[in-house]
Amino acid sequence: MSNFITRTLSGAVYVALVVLSIFVHPIFFGVLFSIITILAVREYHHLVNSSPFHTIMSMIGGLLLFGTTWLWYNMGDLPLSSVAYLVLAYLLFSILVLVMGLFFEKRNPIQDWGNYFVSQSMVALPLAMMNIVYNHGQYLLLALFVTIWLNDSGAYCVGSLMAKRKGGNHKMFPRVSPAKSWEGLIGGVLVSLLAGYVYAKLGWFGTENAYVYALIFAFLISVFGTLGDLMESLFKRTIGVKDSGKFMPGHGGVLDRFDSILLATPIIAVFVMMFL
């Protein structure tokens, strides 16, 4: 099977699972993204060569973080005290991870602690914050994913076309990602803004100031999604790997597939809480 067919099939399965999880049932969404959170955290620790113990502890921490956020936004009759206990459990668990550094003589505790909190704040937390966007509207979360996909496609197409002209592209960060160009960024932003206009036209942003909010929404995703992609490229280049893993045939690992989402989601979560 050619790489193109493999990539297309695995990409289609990925898109189908994401869309189904958004619209079928909150439990389906919670289960799928709990699994994705665990796999993403595990992948991060594999890349930084963490011990099995710290990898497992981080996976548990990520699951607690996502699960607590999911319960808060999906269990309307859940007492506030129960959520507070779950948050406290996560904080105590994180303190336990720090204390366990006393028992690993041959490990670098600062490195282990740093990797734990990076995996929680830059991988598990953004995925957990999807629950905020989901709670404000299923179509908003769908729009988040669709805009990321369209932004990538628009940036690739425009960047490829502009590369053929005399003078070529103007590289953004050649030391990080030689393929990324300012022309591609502009192309991705324009395609994303067009998508935002369509979202507003479809009524996904209500009626009052719908076009303004939709365009800001799309612009933020395009810019911060691109920055997230660049950050993951810097991470991979620093440790000397091409892909973060082999979870998705033809696409790389979980972090490769969600790199843009990890930075765009917190920004959009704050945006919807403040304005939508």
N, C-alpha and C positions, 0 to 999 in steps of 0.2 A: 504493500500500500504506500503510495507516494506521500511525502510529507504534507503536501497541500491538502490531500483528502483527509489525512489524519488530523491536521490542524482544523479543518472545516468541521469535521464530525465532533471533535472534542469541544470546539467552540460552540457548536449548536447545542450540545448537551448542557454546557455551562449556562448559556443564555436561557434555555428552557427551564432549568432548575431555579435560576434566580427569579424569573417571571412567575413561575408556579408558586414559589415560596411566598411571594408578595401577595398573591391573590387567592390562593387556596384556603389557607387558614393560618392564624398567628402561631399555632403550635408547630406547623410545618416550617414556617419562617424561623422560629426559635431553635428548632432542632438542627436545621440545615446550617444556620450561621453559628451555632454553638460548635458544630463539628469543624466548620471553616476556621473559627477562632482557635480551636485546639491545634489544628493542622498548621496554621500560620505561625503560631507561637513556637510550636515544635520545629518548624522549618528555620525560623530565626536562630534558635539555639543550636541547631545542627550546623548552621553556617558559621557561627562564632565559636564552635567547638566546646560547648558547655558540657558539663558532666551529665550523665543520665539523671542523677538526682535533681539537679537544678532545672533540667529540661522538664521533668515531670512536675516539679513544684510550680513552675511557670505556667504549664498547661492547666493545672488545677486553678491557679490564680486567675488566668484568663477566663476559664469557664465560670468561676464565681462572679467575675466582673460582668460578663455578658448576661449570665443568668439573673443577677440582681437587677440589672437594667431592664431586662425583658419582663420580669415580674412586676416591676414598678409601673411600667407602661401598659401592661396587658391584663393585669389582675386588678380590676377596678375596686373590688370588694376586699382587697388585701389590706389589713390594718397597717397604718403607718409604722407602728412599733415593730411589726414583722420585717418590714423593709429596713428599718434602722438596725435590727439585729443582723440582717444579712450584710449590710455595709460594715458593721462592726466586725463581723466574722472575716470579711475580706481584709480589713485593716490588720486584725490580729494575725491572720495568716501571713500577710506580708512581713510583719514584724518577726514571725517565726522563721521566715526565710533568711532574714538578716542575722538572727541569732545562730542559725545553723552554720554560719560561716566559721564559728569557733571550733567546729569539729572536723574541718577539712584542712589539715596541716599543709598539704602540698598544692593547694589551690590558692589563687589570688582572690581574696575576699572582695576587694574593691571592684575587680573585674566581674565577679559573679553577681554582686549586688547591682552593678550598673546594667548588666545584661538582663537581669530580672526586671528592673524598672523600665528599661527601654522596651522590652517585649510587652510590658503591660501598658505603657503610655503611648507607644507608637504603633502597636499592632492590635492588642486586645481592646483598648479603650475606643479607638475609632470604630471598630466593628460593633462594639456595644452601643455606640451613639447612633447607629443605624436605627435602633429602636425609637429614638426621638423623632427622626424623620418619618419613620413608618407610622408612628402614633399620630402625626399631624396629617397624614394622608398617604394611602397606598400609591396613588399616582405620583406623589412627590418623590417617593423612594424610587419608583420606576423611572421617573425623569432624571434622577441622579445617575442611575446606571446608564440610561440611554445617552445622556449628554456626554458621559465619559467615553462611551463607545464611539459616538459621532465625532467627538473632539479628536480622538486618536486617528480616526479614518480621515477626517478633514486635514489634520496636520500632515499625515503621511502623503496624501494625494497632492496637496499644494506644495509641500516640500519637495516631492519627487519631480513635479512639473517644473518648479522654479530652478531646480538643480541642473536642468537641461539647457537653461538659457546661458548666454555669455556672462561670465562672472560668477555663476553658481549661486549657492545659498550663503547667507551670513550666519555662521555658526553661533549658537547660544553659549554653550559650555563644552567646547571640543575636548577638554580634558576629562569630562564626565561622560558625555554622550555625543560622539562625533556626528550622529545622524540628526540630532535636533537642531533646527534652524529657526531664526526669527520669522522667516516667511512661513514656515510650517506652523508656528505659534499663532500667527495672524490668521492663517487659514482655519485652524482649529477653533479659534475664538469666533470667527464669522459663521462657521457652520453651527457652533453651539448657540449663538444668538438667534440664528434662524430657527433652531429647534425650540428655543425659549418662546419665540413668537408663536410657534405652532401649539405649544403647551397652553399658552394663554388663550389662543383661539379655541382650543378644545374644552376650555373651562376648568383646567386643572388648578388654576390659581384664583378661583372665585371670580368675582366681577369687579370689585373696587380696586383700582390701581393694578389690575391683573398683569398688564403688559409690562409695567415698570418692574414689578416684583419678579416676573418670569425672566426678563432680560438680565436683571442683576443676578438672579439665581444661576442662570446659564453661564454668565461671565465668570462668576466666582468658581464654578466647577471647572471651567476650562483652564483658568489660570492656576488654581491650586492643584488641580489634577495633574497638570503638566509639571508643576514643582514636585509633586509626590513621585512622579515617574523619574524625574532627575535625581531626587534624593535616593531612591532605590538603586539607580544606576551608579551613583557615587558609592553607595554601600557595597555593591557587588564588585565594583572596580577596586575598591580598597582591599577587599579580602581575596580578590583574584579569581572570581568565578563569572561565567557567562550567564547562567540561569540560577535562580534561587533554589530550584529543585526540579523534579521530574513528575510532579503530580498530574499535570495535564499534558498529554502527548501533543507535541507541536507548539505548546505555549509556555512550557517551563513549569515553575512551581506556583504555589498559592500566592506568595508575595509578588511574583511577576504579574499575576492576573489581577491582584487587588492593590497594586502600588499606588495608582492614582486615587483610588477610593479612600485609602488610608489617610490622606491629607485633606481631600475634599470634604469628606463626611463631617468632621468636627466643625468646619467652617459653615457648612450648610445647616447643620443641627442648630448652631447658634443663630443663624439667619432666620430659620423658620420659627424658633422660639421668640425672637424679638419682633418679627414683622408679620408672621402668618398665624 
